[in-house]
Amino acid sequence: MRQYLQVKDSYPDAILFFRMGDFYEMFFEDAVIAAKALDLTLTSRDKGKEDAIPMAGVPHHAGRGYIARLTELGHKVVICEQVEDPKQAKGLVKREVVRVVTPGVVLDDEVLDPKTGRYLAAISVGPGGERFGLAYLDASTGEFGCTEVDSLEELGGELARISPREVLGDPDALGPDGGLSPVRALFPQLAYSEAEALAVADLDGIFDSALAGDRKTLGVAELPLAARAAAQAIEYARATQPVGALPLTRLHVYRPGDSVVLDEAATANLELVCTLMEGKKRGSLLGVLDRTKTGPGGRLLRRWLLYPLTEVAPIRRRQDAVEHLVGHHALRDALRDELAGVADVERLAGRVSLRCATPRDLGLLRDSLERLPSLVELLRHGIGETSIDLPELLRIDREPALLDAMAGLAAELRRALVDQPGAQLKDGGFIREGFCPEVDENRRLADGGKDALLQVEGRERERTGIGNLKVKFNRVFGYFIEVTRSQLDKVPDDYTPKQTIANAMRYVTTELAELESKILSAQETLQRREVELFEQVCAQVLEQTAGVIEIGRTIAACDSLAALADVAHERGYVRPTVDDGELLDITDGRHPVIETTVGQGQFVPNDCRLEPLSDQILLVTGPNMAGKSTYMRQVAQIALMAQMGSFVPAGAATVGVVDRIFTRVGAADNLARGESTFMVEMRETAAILAGATRRSLVVLDEVGRGTSTFDGVSIAWAVTEYLHDAIGCRTLFATHYHELCALSQTRPRIKNVSAAVREHGGGIVFLRRIVAGGANKSYGIEVGKLAGLPRTVVSRARSILRELEGSQKLGGGNQLDLFGAATATPPSGAEDAREMSGAEAEVADSLRDADINNMTPMQAMTLIADLKLRLAQ
């Protein structure tokens, strides 16, 4: 236990998997936690004693699965292995920590999602909590980036896009009242860990040891918070790998404005990478676009989708490549077939760097690198003499020195390894015959030394003239020469008697004794020598890690472009025109996800034109289920797809570059932060009004519906005016408040459109078309009928509606009578100067005193009926 406790003292916040023979054992509180989390039997050491130590264990061969389950639950796991043979140990078997597995630092390929990065994030809080440094690191590939943001809202948006599994922060910042407490409330599902306190003087040393550079050369000299977060991520991840080195080759320093800024709400509401309800990739935009054949390609496409470009030139370069592959289907198909045979070379290189690679990993790396020449030749021939520069596709052909190095590495791996190396180092048999004479000899001996024994037997028969001399083996005497009694007179003097049996004598010679020794130790020698050669080969790969990772990134780009071309060809997408203008013009646009569910050709397309000088804001009205939200989401998704370099689902499209996309679609309580649905709605709306610029695209759905009608209309009206007058950004605003349609009369850049419906047979038919003009009805009762409300409820609702419409006109283009005004101006809150009668004054007092927010619908109807009766008297 002393050895266990010494290791545990170094990792007090982790569960220690302590190797004891064929089991990983856990003790004390670790055993209690693991037994509960993994459904293990909790037993004890020194049973029967009052101070018996809780104990739980798992089989060594099944450890990976149990470790994965613990890390998915947010635990850290320390793996302490036996590093010497128990048979040769004197005293305690030597043990060492070989790896620490945390939620953000996982290397097991059975746990990792091939097409999603596994990120560790580090956050550094500036003075006063007004600025933040953010770094992210994928230890499995060496992907490493950092930035600085100005607010918690921006920080939340970046975290939503990165999707880390673990977040590092200073202890004070992670506390209940620390600067990161809002982040913990916003992302409660993440694991949070304390970062190491680092002095400014330490940063350059950390960067130099990990990336061979200092803050200036790495580009973070002017970003002190980002530099500190990046250094903390390096130190934390490095501490989890005591026997390996992180596969870091570069630090990507960026600013959020370098790409389209997407906050958490936009990422979620547009369902970019997962669905809003189930959190699954299937049904998201990424689920439609991701036809990549490789893990690196899938990860890169995901990044392109979450970080669309804002510069026209690189967008058009990607479009050129996609267009070429769309038009040359034979090249596209051949390229995708070739890529299907390429393994995840980025992660394979990372595993070598971290010293957890297996012979199979090196075999996969070799097979993938051997595909490079055919891949290069395919692209050369397929692109030919085109006048268009296609750097994303041809980059692999523009670095001949790198290709030569990879060819040399592949050849060395081919020479060293068998065609199909095993998955376990301990199983052996992975070194190719002919690579090492010592391995070949010991392999033959380990197989029983049959050939060597036959050679001895043949030589001794020839030397002695004993024709029936045999070399035999038994467990008691080992190898021996057996001579029948009739031939004993021919036995030479150098034969040493071993055993006498009834009809023969058994002898041993010096040569046979030496051969026996070699045979008995051959397996051990073979295993040791194969491991030594494996480490030598890994060292050769390690020298080329940067090149292998670069090749992986190039393959990923080709894969992503081919995937975008494949979906564009199949779904009939078109190349959009992307420019620096402000026009967003979509003809026959379609929702890329919903189109796949209803069948090609079945989705009803719609046009959209947004332009800050004329058609800045589209107010979209119409009933629920008529397609308003689908329409707005598809416009945002098309703009985003265009700026990631993809073709888009439309007849034609022009997209003036968007700098940010904001969405306010639906809302839910945030109980962890003590916020109601309406508070969440208002917080999101406030963030939009504070962060939107003229170049932004804003999508608003039902702003103001979380409160009373009067308050809701007032807020929605004021928000629309602010977007028109103060910001001027392109906006889609869906609402059931038909009062807002009157804004088009006083604000020239606001246009009314509506989701068309047709009344038929006492019901309604959704036409799924967006037409000019505002809706004059919400058709709420008809939608309720379609949803299955009882007939009596539907009938009563219609009756009440007729009574309300008879007492006060609710429909039409001017609904401002609700506020006691008949003009098309927003409610100002000023008192009505008109002299009221006694009954009217009494009704007004009753309205002022009414607690509308807490009324049930029936109470509200009763109140209205009572007020109507008073006015009629």
Secondary structure, DSSP 8 states (H G I E B T S, - for coil): -HHHHHHHHH-TTSEEEEEETTEEEEEHHHHHHHHHHHT---EEESTTSTT-EEEEEEEGGGHHHHHHHHHHTT--EEEEEE-S-TTT-SSS--EEEEEEEBTTB---TTTS-TTS---EEEEEE-GGG--EEEEEEETTTTEEEEEEESSHHHHHHHHHHH--SEEEE-HHHHSTTSTTHHHHHH-TTSEEEE-----HHHHHHHHHHHHS--HHHHT-TT-HHHHHHHHHHHHHHHHT-TTS-------EE--GGGB-EE-HHHHHHTTSSS-TTT--STTSHHHHH---SSHHHHHHHHHHHHS-B--HHHHHHHHHHHHHHHH-HHHHHHHHHHHTT---HHHHHHHHHTT---HHHHHHHHHHHTTHHHHHHHHHHHHTT-SS--HHHHGGGS-HHHHHHHHHHHHHHHHHB-SS--S-GGG---B-TTS-HHHHHHHHHHTT-HHHHHHHHHHHHHHH--TT-EEEEETTTEEEEEEEGGGGGG--TT-EEEEE-SSEEEEE-HHHHHHHHHHHHHHHHHHHHHHHHHHHHHHHHHHTHHHHHHHHHHHHHHHHHHHHHHHHHHHT-B--EEESSS-EEEEEE--TTHHHHH-TTTS--EEEEEBTTTB-EEEEE--TTSSHHHHHHHHHHHHHHHHTT--BSSSEEEEE--SEEEEEE----BGGGTB-HHHHHHHHHHHHHHH--TT-EEEEESTTTTS-HHHHHHHHHHHHHHIIIII--EEEEE-S-GGGGGGGGT-TTEEEEEEEEEEETTEEEEEEEEEES--S---HHHHHHHHT--HHHHHHHHHHHHHHHHHS---SS--GGGGT--SSS--------S---HHHHHHHHHHHH--GGG--HHHHHHHHHHHHHHHH-
